[in-house]
């Protein structure tokens, strides 16, 4: 790295996303937000290559400038286009979509299904609407491999990591991931609740998870009182 180049620093949210990306990956970051994530990953030597996709010209130029200032044009390609349309089949092995609503992400994934050929890892961080993404993964045969939750600046974020269902073992795991079960306290957790709250997160019941749902329950109770 050249002496005049300043290493990129990531927010806690983006660092947790970065932690889900295996060394040696080639990634696509859709809606790249100044290309911060791919620049960081390239500076750390984690990725072999990256595509930073932006829908609008303003963010596209901002991402291009960031990549040029980091002197990483040989590793990161910044592209202007709608969602996954910036990709060619088998061009990347990991796709990241972060910082949008879950329903918007589902629309992007549905429109670009053919572009996911060769992708072995999908990392999504919805601001809201996690349920829509879990249901999409079930429908399109992506196994939810892990879930992560964090709080930053008063906001709580979930990160979902999925891999293609490409073996009998994963088909079996996919079929059983949302099986109802009974907690130690006797509370029966139904399939729909697991899809809403997350099959891993509900079992771990971290402080962040509890804070999120206490807040959500409070909002729903308040909305009910207004009716």
C-alpha positions in Angstrom: 0.0 0.0 0.0 1.4 3.4 -0.9 2.4 5.7 1.9 -0.2 8.4 1.0 -3.1 6.0 1.0 -5.2 6.1 4.1 -6.6 2.7 5.2 -10.4 2.6 5.2 -12.1 2.2 8.6 -15.5 0.5 8.8 -18.4 0.9 11.0 -19.2 -2.0 13.4 -22.0 -3.1 11.1 -19.7 -3.3 8.0 -16.9 -4.9 10.0 -19.3 -7.7 11.0 -20.2 -8.2 7.4 -16.5 -8.2 6.5 -16.0 -11.0 9.0 -18.4 -13.2 7.1 -16.3 -13.1 3.9 -13.9 -16.0 3.5 -10.3 -15.2 2.5 -9.6 -15.4 -1.2 -13.2 -14.6 -2.2 -14.3 -12.6 -5.2 -17.2 -10.4 -4.1 -20.0 -8.3 -5.5 -21.2 -5.5 -3.2 -24.5 -4.3 -4.5 -25.3 -0.8 -3.4 -21.8 -0.3 -2.3 -22.0 3.0 -0.4 -18.6 4.6 -1.5 -17.2 1.1 -2.0 -16.0 1.1 1.7 -16.4 -2.6 2.2 -14.6 -3.8 -0.9 -11.8 -1.2 -0.4 -11.3 -2.4 3.2 -11.3 -6.0 2.2 -8.8 -5.4 -0.6 -6.5 -3.3 1.7 -6.6 -6.2 4.2 -5.7 -8.7 1.5 -8.9 -10.7 2.2 -10.3 -10.7 -1.4 -8.9 -11.5 -4.8 -11.3 -9.1 -6.6 -14.6 -7.2 -6.2 -17.4 -5.5 -8.1 -19.0 -2.5 -6.5 -22.4 -2.0 -8.0 -24.4 1.3 -7.8 -27.8 2.2 -9.3 -27.4 6.0 -9.4 -24.6 8.1 -10.9 -23.8 10.1 -7.7 -23.0 7.0 -5.6 -21.3 5.5 -8.6 -18.9 8.4 -9.0 -18.3 8.5 -5.2 -17.4 4.8 -5.2 -15.1 5.2 -8.2 -13.3 8.1 -6.5 -12.8 6.0 -3.3 -11.3 3.1 -5.4 -9.0 5.4 -7.3 -7.8 7.2 -4.1 -7.0 3.7 -2.7 -5.2 2.8 -5.9 -7.3 -0.4 -6.2 -8.6 -0.2 -9.7 -6.8 -3.5 -10.5 -8.8 -5.3 -7.9 -12.2 -3.4 -7.7 -14.4 -2.7 -10.6 -17.1 -0.1 -10.0 -20.1 -0.6 -12.2 -23.3 1.4 -12.8 -26.4 -0.7 -13.1 -29.6 -2.0 -11.5 -29.0 -4.6 -8.8 -27.4 -7.8 -9.9 -27.4 -6.8 -13.5 -23.9 -5.5 -13.0 -22.7 -9.1 -12.8 -22.1 -11.8 -15.3 -22.7 -15.5 -14.4 -19.8 -17.2 -12.5 -18.0 -13.8 -12.1 -18.1 -13.8 -8.3 -18.4 -16.3 -5.5 -19.8 -14.0 -2.9 -22.6 -11.4 -3.1 -23.2 -8.8 -0.4 -26.4 -6.6 -0.2 -26.6 -4.3 2.8 -28.4 -1.3 4.1 -31.8 -1.7 2.3 -35.2 -3.0 3.2 -35.8 -6.7 3.0 -38.5 -6.4 0.4 -36.2 -4.3 -1.8 -33.5 -7.0 -1.5 -36.0 -9.7 -2.5 -36.9 -7.7 -5.6 -33.2 -7.4 -6.5 -32.6 -11.1 -5.9 -35.7 -12.2 -7.9 -34.7 -9.9 -10.8 -31.2 -11.2 -10.9 -31.6 -14.9 -10.2 -29.7 -15.8 -13.3 -26.7 -13.6 -12.1 -26.4 -15.8 -9.0 -24.9 -18.7 -11.0 -21.6 -19.6 -9.4 -22.3 -17.7 -6.2 -21.5 -19.8 -3.2 -22.2 -17.3 -0.4 -24.9 -14.6 0.0 -24.7 -12.1 2.8 -27.6 -9.7 3.3 -28.1 -7.0 6.0 -31.6 -5.7 5.8 -32.6 -2.6 7.7 -36.1 -4.0 8.1 -38.0 -7.0 6.7 -35.8 -9.9 7.6 -38.8 -12.2 7.3 -39.1 -11.6 3.5 -35.5 -12.7 3.0 -35.8 -15.8 5.1 -38.9 -16.8 3.0 -37.0 -16.0 -0.2 -34.2 -18.3 0.9 -36.6 -21.1 1.5 -38.3 -20.6 -1.8 -35.1 -20.4 -3.9 -33.2 -23.1 -2.1 -30.6 -21.1 -0.2 -29.7 -22.5 3.2 -29.5 -19.9 6.0 -26.1 -20.9 7.4 -25.8 -18.3 10.1 -27.3 -15.1 11.6 -25.7 -12.3 13.5 -27.1 -9.3 15.3 -25.5 -6.1 16.6 -26.4 -2.7 17.9 -24.7 0.4 16.7 -25.7 4.1 17.3 -29.0 3.1 18.8 -30.0 0.9 15.8 -30.1 -2.9 15.7 -29.0 -4.8 12.6 -29.3 -8.4 11.5 -26.9 -10.1 9.1 -28.0 -13.3 7.3 -25.5 -15.6 5.6 -26.8 -18.2 3.1 -25.3 -20.9 0.9 -26.9 -22.8 -2.1 -28.7 -26.0 -1.2 -26.6 -28.3 -3.4 -26.5 -31.6 -1.5 -28.8 -34.0 0.3 -27.3 -33.0 3.6 -28.2 -29.4 3.0 -31.7 -30.3 1.8 -32.3 -32.1 5.0 -31.0 -29.2 7.1 -33.1 -26.8 5.1 -36.2 -28.9 5.7 -35.6 -29.0 9.4 -34.3 -25.4 10.0 -37.7 -24.0 10.9 -39.1 -27.0 12.7 -41.2 -26.0 15.8 -39.7 -26.8 19.1 -40.3 -26.3 22.8 -38.0 -24.1 24.9 -36.7 -25.0 28.3 -39.3 -22.7 29.9 -42.1 -24.6 28.1 -42.8 -21.9 25.4 -43.6 -23.5 22.1 -41.8 -21.8 19.2 -43.8 -22.1 16.0 -42.4 -22.1 12.4 -43.8 -18.6 11.6 -42.1 -17.2 14.7 -38.8 -18.8 13.7 -39.0 -17.2 10.2 -39.9 -13.8 11.8 -37.3 -13.7 14.5 -34.6 -16.0 13.1 -34.0 -19.7 13.9 -30.4 -19.1 15.2 -31.1 -15.7 16.9 -34.1 -16.9 18.8 -32.1 -19.8 20.2 -29.1 -17.6 21.2 -31.4 -14.8 22.6 -28.6 -12.3 22.9 -29.0 -8.9 24.6 -29.4 -7.2 21.2 -32.0 -9.7 20.2 -34.0 -9.1 23.4 -33.7 -5.4 23.0 -34.9 -5.5 19.4 -38.1 -7.5 20.2 -38.9 -5.6 23.4 -38.8 -2.5 21.2 -40.9 -4.1 18.5 -43.5 -5.4 21.0 -43.6 -1.9 22.5 -44.3 -0.3 19.1 -47.0 -2.8 18.3 -48.7 -2.3 21.6 -48.6 1.5 21.2 -50.0 1.1 17.6 -52.8 -1.1 19.0 -53.8 1.6 21.5 -54.1 4.2 18.8 -56.6 2.1 16.9 
